[in-house]
């Protein structure tokens, strides 16, 4: 935690652009209801110098320039980027059409961890395939509030639209075409798009790279189009705006370079559900202003928790969450590892923000993986297993598995992806895995669970044969891409029956990655991450048999988490690694430290010092804090605006 004097005026951002705070008047409409009386500056609230609202010469210049911002938005982007007129992405994805699916939120599947989205997509593909007599695939999908937007090849659109009104998981669903024209069916598509381009043009500042979407209720074009007069047009407005914005760029790189700051201040947002497409359209944002809205708690912006990996400055002041969740600053810092400024206050040093260090890191050294092997049994098994899985699965199955061995596969579609590839939006294409997935969070019926558990070497090999050809990193030359732990496991079933209570074996957990290989070309099609848990026991041709093999496949998450950052987590003993009383484990001490921070709002260092002074007695630490609280300096506490 870094305590600094709060700067006056606009939120200053040394990395390009700034976002200023604004005021608004509260009204009682929906999620994205704009206050028509709210005020906004023509400059968009981002300046390279000066204070927000100050009447400087530069501000006057900006005010004059604002009157000319009705020029075509595409030309502005061209002048900023340079080069020839841009080729819209719409032309590139000409073969796909977007459809809007609603009503599924009332289905029985809505209680699933993903809101029933994966089940709905599978159902749509299955039913549409029955209609067309050939496979129908949904190429892309995204959630926008209560709607599911799917991208379908043009030749399959009619078959999917025929499912409109069908019953999915106990409820009727509605399917319709999604386009900017939906904002007002009485207005032509071209007119609607031109209106949205005009809004973007007047609210984009080339110099500061800011897209100012604050107080949208006062925008003359939106008022004239009566966008916020009904909930229907309100809910469709922002996705349509983002789609038009996306089409002005020929590549994501140009788009991310042109817009690094966005303001959504003064819009009376109660959650980000109505504007969630901002994260898909501008994933590399550095500055985001959410001030003066109606977010009651952090749950209102939970949908953006793992978004915006490069976020440098966030403003949430003027929202009820400041009072409802006193510890919101600590949570936001954990959500955004590169966040440097919160509500104009620097809460993480430039160096820590650059490295993505969390200010809530616990001052305990990270423990190395625990690998308790005996006679290199587990080590030799791992080296043989993954090489064999890539080269000859049939032989591998006969080598280590018998008729009592069990194998199960689960797909985790919600696992976080590698932050360095957060801008990639290519579909994950789980078709080859989903049919055999035994994810118990999604598969709730006992017969389905039992049918997806493979038992016996032959059944296991058949399951493996249906999965893509793989190539794992070499354990000897690329150990950094693996995280492996091993420990003894008593009570493993004895296949001979000589030991009814079981025998000693090993529990081995493996985290890593693999490439899916195109057999015809030998090229890599996709890289994925996986987690695999083995229980090994005696038996088999080599003396080792796999009793249980549980595998989880997920989107590629990278391997940065496998390597401790010694600069941020490994603290030399002389530098202050806590000396704990006998019987107190580091795990319990860490939890005590976190809880003391939560209850007192003290920084990590002060909370640690407090616990050490009372020999890590938590109740005494609270009493000591209460006794000296009035005398503690300001830098003893987490600083928030």
FENZI-V744035 format. One record per backbone hydrogen bond with DSSP energy under -0.5 kcal/mol. NH is the residue of the N-H (numbers start at 1). CO is the residue of the C=O. Records with the same first field share a line. If there is no record, write none. Layout:
BEGIN
NH=CO / CO
END
This chain:
BEGIN
3=1
4=2
7=344
11=19
12=10
14=12
16=13
20=45
33=30
34=32
35=266
36=34
38=35
44=41
46=43
54=51
56=54
60=56
61=57
62=58
63=59
64=60
65=61
66=62
67=63 / 64
68=65
69=66
71=68
76=72
77=73
78=74
79=75
80=76
81=77
82=78
88=86
91=88
92=88
93=89
94=91
96=93
97=152
99=150
100=176
101=99 / 148
102=174
106=103
107=104
108=169
110=107
111=108
112=109
115=112
117=114
120=116
121=117
122=118
123=119
124=120
125=121
126=122
127=123
128=124
129=125
130=126
131=127
132=128
133=129
134=129
139=137 / 151
140=151
142=149
144=147
147=144
148=101
149=142 / 147
150=99 / 148
151=140
152=97 / 150
153=137
154=95
156=153
157=153 / 154
160=156
161=157
162=158
163=160
164=161
165=173
166=163
168=166 / 171
171=168
173=166
174=102
176=100
178=98
179=177
182=179
183=180
184=181
187=184
192=188
193=189
194=190
195=191
196=192
197=193
198=194
199=195
200=196
201=197
202=198
203=199
204=201
205=203 / 210
206=204
209=205
210=205
211=261
212=203 / 210
213=211 / 263
215=265
218=215
219=216
223=219
224=220
225=221
226=223
227=222
229=226
230=227
234=230
235=231
236=232
237=233
238=234
240=236
241=237
242=238
243=239
244=240
245=241
246=242
247=243
248=245
249=246
255=251
256=252
257=253
258=254
259=255
260=209
261=209
262=287
263=211
264=289
266=291
267=264
268=292
272=300
275=272
276=273
278=275
279=276
280=276
281=277
282=278
285=282
286=260
287=260
288=313
289=262
290=288 / 315
292=317
294=269
296=294
300=297
301=298
302=299
304=301
305=302
307=304
311=308
312=286
313=286
314=341
315=288
319=316
321=295
322=319
323=320
324=320
325=321
328=325
330=327
331=327
332=328
333=329
334=330
335=331
336=332
337=335
339=336
340=312
341=312
342=345
343=314
345=342
347=340 / 345
348=340
353=349
354=350
355=351
356=352
357=352
361=358
364=362
371=369
372=370 / 486
373=371
377=374
380=376
381=377
382=378
383=379
384=380
385=381
386=382
387=383
388=384
389=385
390=386
391=387
392=388
396=392
397=393
398=394
399=395
400=396
401=397
405=402
406=547
407=454
408=549
409=436
410=551
412=410 / 553
413=411
415=412
418=556
421=418
422=419
424=421
433=430
434=430
435=431
436=433
437=433 / 434
438=409
440=438
442=439
443=439
444=442
449=445
450=446
451=447
452=448
453=450
454=407 / 452
456=405
460=456
461=457
462=458
463=459
464=460
465=461
466=462 / 463
467=464
471=515
473=513
478=474
481=478
482=479
483=511
485=509
486=370
487=507
489=505
492=489 / 503
495=493
497=494
500=498
502=499
503=492
505=489
506=536
507=487
508=506 / 534
509=485
510=532
511=483
512=530
514=528
515=471
516=526
517=469
518=523
519=517
522=518
525=516
526=516
528=514
529=554
530=512
531=552
532=510
533=550
534=508
535=548
536=506 / 534
537=545
539=543
542=399
543=540
545=537
546=400
547=535 / 545
548=535
549=406
550=533
551=408 / 549
552=531
553=410
554=529
555=412
556=527
562=559
563=559 / 560
564=562
566=564
568=565
569=565
570=565
571=569
572=570
575=572
576=573
577=572
578=363
580=578
584=581
585=583
589=585
590=586
591=587
592=588
593=589
594=590
595=591
596=592
597=593
598=594
599=595
600=596
601=597
603=636
607=603
608=604
609=605
610=606
611=607
612=608
613=609
614=610 / 611
615=612
616=611
617=614
618=616
621=617
622=618
623=619
624=620
625=621
626=622
627=623
628=624
629=625
631=628
632=628 / 629
636=633
637=634
638=601
640=638
END
